[in-house]
Amino acid sequence: MPRKPSPYANRTAVRQAVENAKAAGLTVGGIEVSPSGTVRVLDASVLTQATTTDLFAQLEAKGML
């Protein structure tokens, strides 16, 4: 019996999405691949803003850890 294809996006689709984002001037900070096959390219500036609001990072910056 043949193997069922994966619903996730393949390597070529991910690579193409990253290349297209770079060509559009986006600084790639990460990618998300969902089980439905959706590929999201995340901008590096958005990721740094989201991670600095982390409670652990805030407490560590204040020297409370």
C-alpha positions as CSV (number, residue, x, y, z in Angstrom):
1,M,0.0,0.0,0.0
2,P,1.5,3.4,-0.9
3,R,2.3,5.9,1.7
4,K,-0.2,8.7,2.3
5,P,1.2,12.2,1.5
6,S,1.8,14.5,4.4
7,P,-0.6,17.5,4.7
8,Y,2.3,19.7,5.8
9,A,4.1,21.9,3.2
10,N,7.1,20.4,1.7
11,R,10.7,21.7,1.8
12,T,10.3,23.3,-1.6
13,A,7.2,25.3,-0.6
14,V,8.9,26.5,2.6
15,R,12.1,27.5,0.7
16,Q,10.1,29.4,-2.0
17,A,8.1,31.3,0.7
18,V,11.3,32.4,2.4
19,E,12.9,33.4,-0.9
20,N,9.8,35.4,-1.9
21,A,9.7,37.2,1.5
22,K,13.4,38.1,1.1
23,A,12.8,39.4,-2.4
24,A,10.0,41.5,-1.1
25,G,12.4,43.1,1.4
26,L,11.3,41.2,4.5
27,T,14.0,40.3,7.1
28,V,13.1,36.7,7.9
29,G,13.1,36.0,11.6
30,G,11.2,32.6,11.5
31,I,8.7,30.5,9.8
32,E,5.5,28.7,10.9
33,V,4.2,25.6,9.1
34,S,0.8,24.4,10.0
35,P,-0.8,20.9,9.4
36,S,-3.1,22.4,6.8
37,G,0.0,23.2,4.6
38,T,0.1,27.0,5.4
39,V,3.5,28.5,5.5
40,R,3.9,31.8,7.4
41,V,7.1,33.8,7.2
42,L,7.7,36.0,10.3
43,D,9.5,39.3,10.2
44,A,12.4,39.6,12.5
45,S,11.3,43.0,13.9
46,V,8.0,41.6,14.9
47,L,9.6,38.6,16.7
48,T,11.9,40.8,18.7
49,Q,9.0,42.9,19.9
50,A,7.0,39.9,20.9
51,T,9.8,38.2,22.8
52,T,10.7,41.3,24.8
53,T,7.2,41.3,26.4
54,D,7.8,37.8,27.8
55,L,7.4,37.8,31.6
56,F,10.6,35.9,32.1
57,A,12.6,38.4,30.1
58,Q,11.0,41.3,32.0
59,L,11.9,39.9,35.4
60,E,15.4,38.9,34.2
61,A,16.0,42.5,32.9
62,K,14.9,43.9,36.3
63,G,17.3,41.5,38.1
64,M,14.5,39.8,39.9
65,L,15.6,36.3,38.9
